[in-house]
Amino acid sequence: MAHLVESMAFVGQTPWHGLGNQLIPNQPIEVWAKQAGMDWRIESSDVSYMAENHKQQNLILPYQEQRVLYRSDTHEPLSVVSQRFQEVQPMEILEFYRDLTEQSGFELETAGVLKGGKKFWALAKTGQTSALKGKDVSNGYILLATACDGTLATTAQFTSIRVVCNNTLAIALRGQQGNAGVVKVPHSTRFDAEKVKQQLGISVRAWDEHMYEMKQLSQRKVTQQEAAAYFDAVFNNTNLSMAEQDESIIQFYRNAAMPKQTQSSRSDNKTEPNGRAMSKVMTMFNGHGRGAELSSAKDTAYGLLCAITEFCDHERRAMSTDHRLDSAWFGAGAAIKQRGLEQALRMVV
């Protein structure tokens, strides 16, 4: 099976997804473009179709409402879009970071291409870092990504990465109009890098508030019943009563004691949706996850969130590592992590 990752580059330690070509630090944008496989352009051609007239002659006719986007280097097609679609070039994603890396202390850490060029991104460390109790360190990043197949608006997203396990979590601020930790530019409008940077000008406040919330979560002790209810709410969108919490925790340990074959068949039962995933995250929360024994995570709401993020980044079933990357940042895995964050924050309201 072909990998989703067309090409990729990184500096420092191997990323959590284990993919890419390693670069030495402080390379210029042009080197990143070549090594990350982003040194090509999206080209465009009008759509035509073949029709047959009454003389059985083939006619090539234009369809002026749509265009084909294709790669300049391989001429491989990427998508069919409307004339109004505003594509963003791979180099524009990297250029976004030029002044940030040259003047503001940012460091590009990874960049690459997914799905044959349909999606591409770059991730840079902002220099912001904080530690919870037990020396549990998280670093701040900005992820900029786009797609030319209609699956993703051009998105600039503040992200935190927990050092002990490389778990990634999108930063979202509560009590704000929309999500102040993310800026999305639809492809119906032109991508303006400077405007996006201005909109992301609240980075310091966003990071400080995010870490304040993580500190609150690390101080909120949770019971096994609350943990079971939390994971059920995240995976199944439910909120359990106290009686249901007791039953849920009993079922968790029944599942853990079952032979794998029996456990698998029972997890497929409609009364126990996502049983395998829920048993896995409970096990990770109870000491088997990366950093689960740190005082910030052990028996805390922060530990619940860490179990969810680690599951999505490292353990969730996927056809390949690069499919998991795509899901964890842009797809179903990202949605699960967002629900995990929302559910955890409800514990400290």
C-alpha positions in Angstrom: 0.0 0.0 0.0 1.4 3.4 -0.9 2.2 5.7 2.0 0.3 8.9 2.6 3.5 10.7 3.3 5.0 11.8 -0.1 8.0 13.3 1.6 9.0 14.9 4.8 11.9 16.5 6.7 12.7 17.2 10.4 15.3 18.5 12.8 16.2 17.2 16.2 14.9 14.0 17.6 12.9 11.7 15.4 9.2 12.9 15.5 6.6 10.8 17.2 5.4 9.4 13.9 9.0 8.3 13.1 8.9 9.6 9.5 11.1 11.9 7.4 14.7 13.0 6.5 16.8 14.5 9.2 18.2 18.0 8.8 20.8 19.9 10.9 19.2 22.9 12.7 18.8 26.4 11.3 18.6 25.4 7.7 17.2 28.1 5.2 13.7 27.8 3.9 15.0 26.8 0.5 16.7 23.7 2.0 13.5 22.8 3.9 11.6 23.1 0.6 13.9 20.6 -1.1 14.3 18.1 1.7 10.6 18.2 2.6 9.5 17.6 -1.0 7.8 21.0 -1.2 9.8 22.5 -4.0 7.1 22.3 -6.7 4.0 24.3 -7.6 0.3 23.6 -8.0 -0.5 24.3 -11.6 -4.0 24.7 -13.1 -5.7 23.6 -16.3 -9.3 24.2 -17.5 -11.5 21.1 -17.6 -12.5 19.7 -21.0 -14.7 16.7 -21.9 -15.2 14.5 -24.9 -18.5 14.4 -26.7 -19.7 12.7 -29.9 -21.7 14.5 -32.6 -24.2 13.1 -35.0 -21.4 12.2 -37.4 -19.9 10.0 -34.6 -17.0 12.4 -34.4 -15.3 13.0 -31.1 -15.4 16.7 -29.9 -13.2 18.1 -27.2 -15.3 20.8 -25.4 -14.4 23.1 -22.5 -16.2 23.0 -19.1 -15.4 26.5 -17.9 -16.8 26.3 -14.4 -14.0 24.0 -13.1 -10.2 23.5 -13.2 -7.8 20.6 -12.7 -5.0 21.2 -10.2 -1.8 19.2 -10.8 1.8 19.1 -9.7 4.4 21.0 -11.7 7.1 18.4 -11.2 5.2 15.1 -11.9 2.1 16.5 -13.6 0.1 14.2 -11.4 -3.5 15.4 -10.9 -4.4 16.7 -7.4 -8.1 17.6 -7.6 -10.9 19.2 -9.6 -12.0 22.6 -8.2 -14.2 25.5 -9.1 -12.8 28.7 -10.8 -13.3 30.4 -7.4 -10.9 28.1 -5.5 -7.8 29.9 -4.2 -5.0 27.4 -4.0 -2.1 27.9 -1.6 1.4 26.8 -2.8 3.7 24.5 -0.8 6.3 27.2 -0.7 3.8 29.7 0.8 3.4 27.3 3.8 7.2 27.5 4.4 7.5 31.2 3.6 5.0 31.8 6.4 7.8 31.0 8.9 10.7 32.9 7.2 10.6 36.1 9.4 9.5 34.1 12.4 12.6 31.9 12.2 15.0 34.6 11.2 13.8 37.3 13.6 11.5 35.9 16.3 13.3 32.8 17.5 10.9 30.2 16.0 12.5 26.9 14.8 11.1 24.8 12.0 10.9 21.3 13.3 9.1 19.3 10.7 7.4 19.8 7.3 6.1 17.5 4.6 3.6 16.4 2.0 0.7 14.0 2.4 -1.5 12.2 -0.1 0.7 12.8 -3.1 0.6 16.5 -2.7 -3.1 17.0 -1.8 -2.1 18.1 1.7 1.1 19.7 3.1 2.2 21.3 6.4 5.0 22.8 8.4 5.4 22.8 12.2 7.6 25.2 14.1 8.6 25.5 17.8 7.6 28.9 19.2 10.1 28.9 22.1 7.3 28.8 24.7 7.7 26.1 27.3 6.2 25.3 30.6 6.5 22.5 33.2 3.8 21.0 35.5 4.6 19.4 38.8 6.9 16.4 38.4 8.9 18.2 35.7 6.3 17.4 33.1 7.3 19.7 30.3 5.3 20.9 27.3 6.5 23.0 24.4 4.5 25.4 22.2 4.3 25.1 18.4 2.5 26.6 15.4 1.2 24.1 12.8 0.3 25.5 9.4 -1.4 23.2 7.0 -3.5 23.3 3.8 -5.1 21.0 1.3 -6.0 21.4 -2.4 -8.6 18.7 -2.5 -11.3 20.5 -0.4 -10.7 18.5 2.8 -9.0 21.2 4.8 -9.0 25.0 4.9 -5.6 26.6 5.3 -5.2 26.4 9.0 -2.8 28.0 11.5 -3.1 26.2 14.8 -1.3 26.6 18.1 -0.3 23.2 19.4 1.4 21.9 22.6 3.6 18.8 22.6 4.3 17.0 25.8 8.0 16.1 25.8 7.8 12.9 27.7 5.6 11.2 25.1 5.5 13.6 22.1 1.7 13.8 22.5 0.2 16.6 20.4 -2.8 18.7 21.5 -4.4 21.6 19.7 -4.7 24.7 22.0 -8.2 26.1 22.3 -9.2 29.0 24.6 -12.5 28.9 26.5 -14.7 31.8 26.7 -13.6 33.3 23.4 -15.6 34.0 20.3 -14.7 31.0 18.2 -11.4 29.3 18.8 -8.8 31.9 19.5 -6.0 29.3 19.2 -6.7 28.7 15.5 -7.1 30.7 12.3 -8.8 29.1 9.3 -8.7 30.6 5.8 -11.3 29.1 3.5 -10.2 28.5 -0.1 -12.8 30.9 -1.3 -10.5 33.7 -0.1 -6.9 34.5 -0.7 -4.4 33.3 1.9 -2.7 36.4 3.5 0.2 35.3 5.7 0.6 38.6 7.4 -3.0 38.9 8.3 -3.0 35.4 9.8 0.0 36.3 11.9 -1.8 39.3 13.2 -4.8 37.2 14.1 -2.4 34.8 15.9 -0.9 37.8 17.8 -2.5 36.5 21.0 0.1 33.6 21.1 1.5 34.5 24.5 -1.9 34.8 26.1 -3.1 31.6 24.4 -0.1 29.7 25.7 -0.4 31.0 29.2 -4.1 30.3 29.4 -3.6 26.8 28.0 -0.9 25.9 30.6 -3.1 27.4 33.3 -5.8 25.0 32.3 -3.4 22.1 32.1 -2.3 23.0 35.7 -5.9 23.0 36.8 -6.3 19.5 35.3 -3.1 18.2 37.0 -4.5 19.3 40.4 -7.9 17.7 39.8 -7.9 14.2 41.3 -10.2 11.6 39.7 -11.6 8.3 40.8 -11.8 5.2 38.7 -15.5 5.7 38.3 -14.9 9.2 37.0 -12.2 7.9 34.7 -14.6 5.3 33.2 -17.3 8.0 32.7 -14.8 10.3 31.1 -13.6 7.8 28.5 -17.2 6.7 27.8 -18.1 10.4 27.2 -15.1 10.9 24.9 -15.6 7.8 22.8 -19.4 7.5 22.9 -20.5 11.0 23.6 -22.3 10.1 26.8 -22.4 11.5 30.3 -23.0 8.8 32.9 -24.9 9.0 36.2 -23.1 7.8 39.4 -24.8 4.4 39.2 -23.8 4.1 35.6 -20.3 5.1 36.5 -20.1 2.2 38.9 -21.4 -0.3 36.3 -19.0 1.2 33.7 -15.9 0.7 35.9 -17.0 -2.9 36.7 -17.3 -3.5 32.9 -13.8 -2.1 32.3 -12.2 -4.6 34.6 -14.3 -7.5 33.3 -13.1 -6.6 29.8 -9.5 -6.5 31.0 -9.8 -10.0 32.5 -11.3 -11.5 29.4 -9.3 -13.5 26.8 -8.5 -11.2 23.9 -10.7 -13.1 21.5 -13.7 -12.9 23.8 -12.9 -9.2 24.5 -12.8 -8.4 20.8 -16.1 -10.1 20.1 -17.7 -8.3 23.1 -16.4 -4.9 22.1 -18.2 -5.3 18.8 -21.5 -5.6 20.7 -23.7 -2.6 20.3 -24.0 -2.3 24.1 -20.3 -1.8 24.4 -19.1 0.5 21.6 -15.4 1.3 21.4 -14.7 -1.3 24.1 -11.2 -2.1 22.9 -10.2 1.6 22.8 -11.7 2.4 26.2 -10.0 -0.6 27.9 -6.7 0.5 26.3 -6.9 4.1 27.5 -7.9 3.0 31.0 -4.8 0.8 31.1 -2.7 3.7 29.9 -4.2 6.0 32.5 -3.6 3.4 35.3 0.2 3.5 34.9 1.0 2.0 31.5 1.0 5.2 29.4 4.1 7.4 28.7 4.5 9.6 31.7 1.5 8.2 33.5 3.3 7.8 36.8 4.4 11.5 36.9 2.7 13.4 39.7 1.0 15.7 37.1 -0.8 12.8 35.5 -1.2 10.1 38.1 -4.9 9.8 39.1 -5.6 13.3 37.7 -7.8 14.8 35.0 -4.6 15.7 33.1 -3.7 12.1 33.1 -7.0 11.3 31.5 -6.3 13.8 28.7 -2.8 12.4 28.3 -4.1 8.9 27.9 -6.5 10.1 25.1 -3.8 12.1 23.3 -1.3 9.2 23.5 -3.8 6.8 22.2 -4.6 8.9 19.2 -1.0 9.7 18.4 0.6 6.3 19.1 -1.9 3.5 19.6 -5.1 4.1 17.6 -5.5 1.5 14.9 -4.4 2.8 11.5 -3.4 1.4 8.1 0.1 2.9 8.6 2.0 5.4 10.7 1.4 8.1 8.1 -2.4 7.4 8.1 -2.2 7.9 11.9 -0.4 11.2 11.5 -3.0 12.5 9.1 -5.8 11.4 11.5 -4.1 12.7 14.7 -3.6 16.2 13.2 -6.5 16.7 10.7 -9.0 13.8 11.0 -10.8 11.6 13.4 -7.9 11.4 15.9 -7.9 15.2 16.1 -11.6 15.2 16.8 -11.3 12.6 19.6 -8.5 14.7 21.2 -10.7 17.8 21.0 -13.5 16.0 22.8 -11.1 14.7 25.3 -9.9 18.3 26.1 -13.5 19.5 26.3 -14.6 16.7 28.7 -11.5 17.2 30.9 -12.1 20.9 31.2 -15.6 20.3 32.4 -14.1 18.6 35.4 -12.5 21.9 36.6 -15.4 24.3 35.8 
